[in-house]
Amino acid sequence: MNRTLARSRTWVWVLPAVILLGVFVYYPIVDNIRLSFYSWSAFSPHATFVGFGNYTNAFSDSVFRRALVNNVLYAVISLIFQVGGSLVLAAVLEEVVHNRLRGILRTIYFIPATISITVAGILFAFLYNPQIGLVNRALSGVGLGSLAHDWLGRPQTAIFAIIGMSQWQSIGYTAVLFVVAIQRIPRELYEAAKVDGAGGVRTFFSITIPLLREMTTLVTILTLSGAFLVFNEVMVMTGGGPSNSSQVLGTWLYQNAFLQDDMGYAAAIATVIFVITFAISAAQIVYTRRRRVQW
């Protein structure tokens, strides 16, 4: 009787959250998948069933493929800098930098994460400006003026310029997450490693990395998911141009939905984004659980 009462009380507290998730998260996902099988307009009540036609059009669309490649580039570069680079930076801050400087440097590295993505995009658009931008002026100042050009105006460099801005803004945030995780590692393990004659590099690979597995999983999921949900920085800095060279899935979805009024095609793109991010998260969680069981 007491167990039944306890379970009923538990559901009283849990049910509102379940209802909110169902109404505002799971139902929109399912309905978006349903709508992706139709050709429809926001200004017309009639929808035509096209089956997988929207998905066929997507993967035969050169701009969609370009956007998908850009998202993959975004994810790979973000993994290198926001996961690998942040982990190294956090380890250096905790093990190499003097105590008095740690707090100052953490603040300096974290400040970009507090800036709005829109503001950061506008700021870097000025930095990349071919006439008055500091990037080209800095290159000219160190004798590399031949490398100066319109970073956001050339199809070959536009997406990489945007990715560079994103790394500048995000690496401090992920580094702070790793710093917190490193501080939770028992110091006795590092002291024992020093007694055994292990150097800083060996300690990093033998103690720090293995004991940060859960935080690394979390940061990896956030980084990969964020790479496929990119939108604001691209819209602010290039709008997907020049010649659609910097399009990502989010901006191409927006243009098809609100500029071309092809809502079915936009729903299909949204479904592709959802499937990719869900698959990445699920695979990473399963892998981590298996490794945890092995250990």
LUMTIZA-986053 format. One line per 10 residues: for each residue x, y, z of C-alpha. Coordinates in nm, 4 decimals. Layout:
X/Y/Z; ...
***
This chain:
0.0000/0.0000/0.0000; 0.2791/0.2363/0.0953; 0.4668/0.1537/-0.2266; 0.1571/0.2211/-0.4362; 0.1024/0.5512/-0.2603; 0.4665/0.6477/-0.3107; 0.4473/0.5658/-0.6817; 0.1298/0.7677/-0.7224; 0.2925/1.0644/-0.5517; 0.5947/1.0282/-0.7798
0.3730/1.0431/-1.0883; 0.1998/1.3539/-0.9540; 0.5350/1.5354/-0.9649; 0.6608/1.3762/-1.2868; 0.3422/1.3989/-1.4952; 0.3478/1.7781/-1.5569; 0.7009/1.7582/-1.6947; 0.6059/1.4596/-1.9126; 0.3051/1.6471/-2.0493; 0.5128/1.9569/-2.1267
0.7776/1.7477/-2.3037; 0.5110/1.5629/-2.4986; 0.3316/1.8785/-2.6114; 0.6294/2.1035/-2.6846; 0.9039/1.8546/-2.7825; 0.7905/1.5090/-2.8912; 0.4659/1.6012/-3.0655; 0.6327/1.8711/-3.2833; 0.9040/1.6213/-3.3814; 0.6514/1.3563/-3.4843
0.4314/1.6107/-3.6639; 0.7320/1.7538/-3.8493; 0.8212/1.4051/-3.9727; 0.4622/1.3604/-4.0913; 0.4627/1.6949/-4.2718; 0.7902/1.6102/-4.4457; 0.5972/1.3585/-4.6595; 0.3749/1.6330/-4.8017; 0.4196/1.9212/-5.0426; 0.2462/2.2179/-4.8843
0.2493/2.5935/-4.8440; 0.2037/2.8062/-4.5337; -0.0617/3.0063/-4.7207; -0.2685/2.7113/-4.8385; -0.4752/2.4640/-4.6327; -0.4238/2.1911/-4.8928; -0.1281/1.9534/-4.8793; -0.0270/1.6965/-5.1397; 0.1203/1.3662/-5.0292; 0.4558/1.3088/-5.2043
0.6021/1.0269/-4.9952; 0.9798/1.0416/-4.9939; 0.9801/1.3002/-5.2722; 1.1084/1.5787/-5.0483; 1.3970/1.3602/-4.9307; 1.4794/1.2626/-5.2878; 1.4821/1.6289/-5.3861; 1.7035/1.7108/-5.0892; 1.9791/1.4634/-5.1677; 1.9696/1.5555/-5.5364
1.9937/1.9253/-5.4482; 2.3518/2.0527/-5.4828; 2.2937/2.3298/-5.2271; 2.1630/2.0798/-4.9709; 2.4695/1.8612/-5.0246; 2.6953/2.1655/-4.9908; 2.5180/2.2607/-4.6680; 2.5572/1.9075/-4.5314; 2.9298/1.9090/-4.6133; 2.9658/2.2454/-4.4395
2.7981/2.1079/-4.1286; 3.0314/1.8083/-4.1323; 3.3302/2.0435/-4.1653; 3.1898/2.2453/-3.8785; 3.1608/1.9285/-3.6656; 3.5116/1.7967/-3.7422; 3.6868/2.1287/-3.6788; 3.4796/2.1856/-3.3649; 3.5792/1.8438/-3.2305; 3.9452/1.9270/-3.2805
3.9310/2.2659/-3.1100; 3.6319/2.2574/-2.8737; 3.7009/1.9070/-2.7406; 4.0693/1.8341/-2.8015; 4.1951/2.1918/-2.7741; 3.9765/2.2730/-2.4739; 4.0917/1.9594/-2.2921; 4.4580/2.0501/-2.3413; 4.3910/2.4105/-2.2408; 4.2096/2.3009/-1.9236
4.4925/2.0633/-1.8291; 4.7506/2.3391/-1.8809; 4.5484/2.5808/-1.6676; 4.5207/2.3321/-1.3827; 4.8666/2.1744/-1.3890; 5.1060/2.4304/-1.5372; 4.9742/2.7825/-1.4752; 5.0423/2.9416/-1.1371; 4.7503/2.9553/-0.8938; 4.7301/3.3361/-0.9051
4.6873/3.3389/-1.2827; 4.4357/3.0555/-1.3141; 4.1298/3.2559/-1.2174; 4.2251/3.5473/-1.4422; 4.2908/3.3248/-1.7423; 3.9697/3.1279/-1.6910; 3.7760/3.4541/-1.6949; 3.9565/3.5753/-2.0073; 3.8891/3.2509/-2.1932; 3.5257/3.2366/-2.0783
3.4315/3.5964/-2.1697; 3.3662/3.5189/-2.5426; 3.1032/3.2624/-2.4393; 2.9025/3.5383/-2.2703; 2.8784/3.7410/-2.5904; 2.5691/3.6994/-2.8063; 2.6305/3.4942/-3.1211; 2.4756/3.7742/-3.3255; 2.7049/4.0352/-3.1721; 3.0081/3.8111/-3.2195
2.9128/3.7551/-3.5836; 2.8859/4.1284/-3.6491; 3.2164/4.1874/-3.4698; 3.3992/3.9296/-3.6807; 3.2359/4.0596/-3.9972; 3.4195/4.3859/-3.9263; 3.7407/4.1993/-3.8464; 3.7206/4.0133/-4.1784; 3.6398/4.3298/-4.3774; 3.8813/4.3446/-4.6748
3.9351/4.7223/-4.6476; 3.9298/4.8088/-4.2762; 3.9406/4.4669/-4.1100; 4.2076/4.3951/-3.8494; 4.2777/4.0490/-3.9934; 4.4104/4.1813/-4.3236; 4.5899/4.4694/-4.1516; 4.7594/4.2265/-3.9129; 4.8730/4.0097/-4.2052; 5.0112/4.3143/-4.3831
5.1839/4.4275/-4.0641; 5.3824/4.1024/-4.0343; 5.4765/4.0900/-4.4006; 5.2033/3.8495/-4.5130; 5.0002/4.1006/-4.7106; 4.9786/3.8583/-5.0029; 4.7447/3.6432/-4.7922; 4.5020/3.9294/-4.7275; 4.1712/3.9024/-4.9131; 3.7940/3.9160/-4.8659
3.7523/3.6302/-4.6210; 3.3709/3.6315/-4.6230; 3.3393/3.7261/-4.9901; 3.5230/3.4283/-5.1387; 3.3511/3.0886/-5.1658; 3.6756/2.9099/-5.0746; 3.7130/3.0770/-4.7340; 3.3687/3.1981/-4.6233; 3.2653/2.8893/-4.4259; 3.6095/2.8564/-4.2636
3.5979/3.2203/-4.1536; 3.2629/3.1543/-3.9861; 3.3909/2.8365/-3.8226; 3.6921/3.0275/-3.6897; 3.4638/3.2788/-3.5191; 3.2632/2.9973/-3.3623; 3.5754/2.8306/-3.2194; 3.6883/3.1594/-3.0659; 3.3540/3.1940/-2.8910; 3.3083/2.8351/-2.7712
3.6507/2.7032/-2.6722; 3.6546/2.8944/-2.3424; 3.3177/2.7536/-2.2362; 3.4159/2.3915/-2.3000; 3.7540/2.4516/-2.1352; 3.5784/2.5641/-1.8166; 3.3682/2.2459/-1.8214; 3.6862/2.0401/-1.8428; 3.8466/2.2482/-1.5654; 3.5581/2.1645/-1.3326
3.5899/1.7948/-1.4187; 3.9677/1.7964/-1.3646; 3.9235/1.9570/-1.0227; 3.7070/1.6595/-0.9197; 3.9870/1.4096/-0.9904; 4.1528/1.3026/-0.6610; 4.4908/1.4747/-0.6286; 4.6349/1.1576/-0.4753; 4.6377/1.0001/-0.8213; 4.8601/1.2767/-0.9590
5.0874/1.2599/-0.6574; 5.1228/0.8843/-0.6969; 5.2050/0.9296/-1.0654; 5.4805/1.1769/-0.9757; 5.6220/0.9348/-0.7220; 5.6312/0.6678/-0.9936; 5.8261/0.9060/-1.2163; 5.5496/0.9856/-1.4659; 5.5888/1.3162/-1.6471; 5.3191/1.5663/-1.7290
5.2375/1.4182/-2.0694; 5.2177/1.0608/-1.9363; 4.9990/1.1761/-1.6480; 4.7706/1.3576/-1.8901; 4.7138/1.0478/-2.1038; 4.7081/0.7926/-1.8196; 4.5036/0.9775/-1.5566; 4.3373/1.2930/-1.6849; 4.1882/1.1653/-2.0112; 4.0514/0.8317/-1.8746
3.8876/1.0009/-1.5746; 3.7275/1.2687/-1.7911; 3.5428/1.0179/-2.0082; 3.1932/1.1239/-1.8997; 3.2652/1.4951/-1.9375; 3.4283/1.4298/-2.2747; 3.1145/1.2453/-2.3834; 2.8943/1.5355/-2.2748; 3.1125/1.7955/-2.4486; 3.1316/1.5823/-2.7632
2.7529/1.5474/-2.7804; 2.7034/1.9215/-2.7252; 2.9690/2.0077/-2.9833; 2.8440/1.7731/-3.2552; 2.4802/1.8633/-3.1983; 2.5666/2.2326/-3.2031; 2.7596/2.1883/-3.5285; 2.4458/2.0608/-3.7026; 2.2246/2.3289/-3.5462; 2.4335/2.6262/-3.6607
2.2230/2.9169/-3.7825; 2.2752/3.2633/-3.6320; 2.6420/3.3128/-3.7146; 2.5939/3.2151/-4.0786; 2.2891/3.4378/-4.1231; 2.4630/3.7368/-3.9638; 2.7973/3.7032/-4.1409; 2.7138/3.5785/-4.4922; 2.3477/3.4780/-4.5144; 2.4675/3.1563/-4.6790
2.6671/3.3292/-4.9517; 2.8587/3.3921/-5.1594; 2.6931/3.1635/-5.4167; 2.5559/2.9414/-5.1371; 2.9116/2.8406/-5.0434; 2.8525/2.8920/-4.6703; 2.5044/2.7463/-4.6502; 2.4391/2.5081/-4.3614; 2.1340/2.2920/-4.3065; 1.9742/2.5463/-4.0730
2.0018/2.8389/-4.3140; 1.8924/2.6317/-4.6127; 1.5895/2.5174/-4.4111; 1.5077/2.8804/-4.3295; 1.5338/2.9952/-4.6899; 1.3112/2.7158/-4.8198; 1.0531/2.7613/-4.5463; 1.0211/3.1397/-4.5218; 1.1601/3.2748/-4.8474; 1.0535/3.0087/-5.0988
0.7500/2.8839/-4.9011; 0.8385/2.5195/-4.9654; 0.7359/2.3997/-4.6209; 0.7395/2.0288/-4.7011; 1.0974/2.0450/-4.8245; 1.1951/2.2490/-4.5172; 1.0315/1.9880/-4.2916; 1.2374/1.7187/-4.4649; 1.5569/1.9151/-4.3980; 1.4547/1.9544/-4.0331
1.3987/1.5791/-4.0108; 1.7451/1.5127/-4.1542; 1.8960/1.7435/-3.8903; 1.7037/1.5636/-3.6169; 1.8069/1.2161/-3.7358; 2.1746/1.3151/-3.7555; 2.1884/1.4772/-3.4114; 1.9856/1.1958/-3.2512; 2.2062/0.9275/-3.4059; 2.5254/1.0998/-3.2921
2.3989/1.1405/-2.9362; 2.2670/0.7853/-2.9125; 2.5878/0.6331/-3.0536; 2.8049/0.8330/-2.8144; 2.5940/0.7376/-2.5113; 2.5908/0.3669/-2.6048; 2.9665/0.3689/-2.6588; 3.0262/0.5332/-2.3214; 2.8034/0.2839/-2.1407; 2.9877/-0.0085/-2.2982
3.3229/0.1350/-2.1954; 3.1904/0.1910/-1.8434; 3.0829/-0.1757/-1.8207; 3.4244/-0.2883/-1.9445; 3.5950/-0.0832/-1.6787
***
